[in-house]
Amino acid sequence: MADSIGRFVLKNDNEFMQAYEELLRDPTNNLYQQRLENRLNQLANYLRDYWKALSRIFRDAFTGPLRHREEYSVQRSTGVYVFHRIFSGIYPPNTLPRGMTPIGVRHHCQRRGFSLTVMEDVLRHMVQNATRASEFGRAVDDEFWHKGKRGVRPRGDTLARATNQRDIGQLSARLGKHLPPLP
């Protein structure tokens, strides 16, 4: 989780990067250190709400008994990388339709306010649109993320079981293009 947060959330957050660069230039400056810590706390709160919104959408994959949750990839590397890309709007080059501006959930929150409700609304819209468009030939629901485990056959989409960044990036873009347009 830390790698994907660093790669897709922190590196693409202007406030964080500015505070980080200031602190690098003057590591003893308490004001710079406080500014960086404040931004980290703010981003941590955003991500907490973001993952809570996802848990409301994919309830079975999040709330079942531990042995059951291990059968889903949404909280594992695949889902973590996919959803941190979607949060930030950072998709691999040439994966979005030509002319489409990459947007993420954070872009909606910057316009409408960072809240659990906004994040859940935006994510539900994305999931419902991807399902309606038959983007994957099936519903984007809990079963979509089912990866199986020893003795339990996978029922989920092949991309939702991806283990390489190329396929994970493709999955994030295929989902992300169904985010609602910015208000």
C-alpha positions in Angstrom: 0.0 0.0 0.0 2.8 2.4 0.9 4.4 2.1 -2.6 1.2 2.9 -4.4 0.4 5.8 -2.1 3.9 7.2 -2.7 3.7 6.6 -6.5 0.2 7.8 -7.2 -1.0 10.0 -4.4 2.0 11.8 -2.8 4.1 12.4 -6.0 1.1 13.9 -7.7 -0.1 16.1 -4.9 1.4 19.6 -5.4 0.9 20.7 -1.8 2.8 17.6 -0.5 5.6 17.9 -3.0 6.1 21.6 -2.3 6.2 21.0 1.4 8.6 18.1 0.9 10.9 20.1 -1.3 11.0 23.0 1.2 11.9 20.6 4.0 14.6 19.0 1.8 16.2 22.5 1.3 16.0 23.4 5.0 15.5 20.2 7.1 15.7 22.1 10.4 12.8 24.4 9.6 9.9 23.5 12.0 7.4 25.4 9.9 8.2 23.3 6.8 8.1 20.1 8.9 4.7 21.0 10.3 3.4 21.9 6.9 4.5 18.5 5.5 3.0 16.6 8.5 -0.3 18.5 8.2 -0.6 17.6 4.5 0.2 14.0 5.2 -2.5 13.9 7.9 -5.0 15.5 5.5 -4.2 13.0 2.7 -4.4 10.1 5.2 -7.9 11.3 6.2 -8.9 11.5 2.5 -7.6 8.0 1.8 -9.4 6.7 4.9 -12.7 8.0 3.6 -11.9 6.8 0.1 -11.3 3.3 1.3 -14.4 3.5 3.5 -16.4 4.5 0.4 -15.0 1.5 -1.5 -16.0 -0.8 1.4 -19.6 0.4 1.2 -19.6 -0.4 -2.5 -17.9 -3.8 -2.3 -19.3 -4.8 1.0 -18.8 -8.6 0.7 -15.2 -8.2 -0.4 -14.4 -6.0 2.6 -16.6 -7.2 5.5 -16.7 -11.0 5.2 -14.7 -13.1 7.6 -10.9 -12.9 7.0 -10.8 -16.3 5.2 -13.5 -15.0 2.9 -11.9 -11.5 2.3 -8.6 -13.2 1.2 -10.5 -14.5 -1.8 -10.9 -10.9 -3.2 -8.2 -8.7 -4.8 -9.8 -5.4 -4.0 -7.8 -5.0 -0.8 -4.7 -6.7 -2.1 -2.0 -5.3 -4.4 -4.2 -5.3 -7.5 -7.0 -3.4 -6.0 -4.8 -1.0 -4.0 -2.8 0.0 -7.1 -6.0 0.3 -9.2 -7.8 2.4 -6.8 -4.9 4.7 -5.9 -4.5 5.4 -9.6 -8.2 6.1 -9.8 -8.1 8.4 -6.8 -5.3 10.5 -8.3 -6.3 10.2 -12.0 -2.9 8.8 -12.9 -3.3 6.3 -15.7 -0.6 4.7 -17.9 0.0 6.6 -21.2 -2.2 5.7 -24.1 -4.8 3.8 -22.0 -7.6 6.4 -22.0 -9.7 7.1 -25.1 -8.1 9.7 -27.4 -8.8 13.2 -26.3 -10.0 12.2 -22.8 -8.5 14.2 -20.0 -7.4 12.0 -17.2 -9.4 12.7 -14.0 -9.6 11.0 -10.7 -11.8 11.0 -7.6 -9.6 13.7 -6.1 -10.5 16.1 -9.0 -14.2 15.7 -8.1 -13.4 16.3 -4.4 -11.4 19.4 -5.2 -14.5 20.8 -6.9 -17.2 19.4 -4.5 -15.3 19.0 -1.3 -13.4 16.0 0.2 -16.0 13.9 1.9 -17.0 10.3 2.2 -20.3 11.1 0.5 -18.7 12.7 -2.5 -16.2 9.9 -2.9 -18.9 7.2 -2.6 -21.1 9.0 -5.1 -18.3 9.3 -7.7 -17.1 5.7 -7.2 -20.7 4.3 -7.5 -21.2 6.3 -10.7 -18.0 4.8 -12.1 -18.9 1.3 -11.1 -22.5 1.6 -12.4 -21.3 3.2 -15.7 -18.7 0.5 -16.3 -21.3 -2.2 -15.6 -23.9 -0.5 -17.9 -21.3 0.0 -20.7 -20.4 -3.7 -20.4 -16.8 -2.6 -20.2 -15.8 -6.0 -18.9 -18.7 -8.1 -20.2 -19.9 -8.4 -16.6 -20.9 -6.4 -13.6 -18.3 -4.6 -11.6 -19.3 -5.9 -8.2 -17.8 -8.0 -5.4 -17.6 -11.0 -7.7 -15.6 -9.0 -10.2 -12.8 -8.9 -7.6 -13.0 -12.6 -6.6 -9.5 -14.1 -7.1 -10.1 -17.4 -5.4 -7.5 -19.2 -3.3 -6.2 -22.7 -2.9 -9.2 -25.0 -3.3 -11.5 -22.1 -4.4 -11.8 -21.3 -8.1 -11.6 -17.7 -9.1 -14.9 -16.2 -10.2 -13.6 -12.7 -10.8 -12.4 -10.8 -13.9 -9.0 -11.8 -15.2 -7.7 -8.2 -15.0 -8.9 -8.0 -11.3 -6.5 -10.9 -10.6 -3.6 -9.2 -12.4 -0.2 -9.3 -10.9 1.7 -7.0 -13.3 1.6 -3.2 -13.5 0.7 -3.2 -17.2 -2.6 -5.1 -16.6 -3.2 -3.2 -13.4 -2.8 0.1 -15.2 -5.1 -1.1 -17.9 -7.7 -2.0 -15.4 -7.5 1.4 -13.6 -7.9 3.2 -17.0 -10.8 1.0 -18.1 -12.6 1.8 -14.8 -11.4 5.4 -14.5 -12.8 6.4 -17.9 -16.3 5.8 -16.4 -15.9 8.4 -13.7 -18.5 11.1 -14.1 -17.5 14.3 -15.9 -16.3 17.1 -13.6 -19.1 19.4 -12.5 
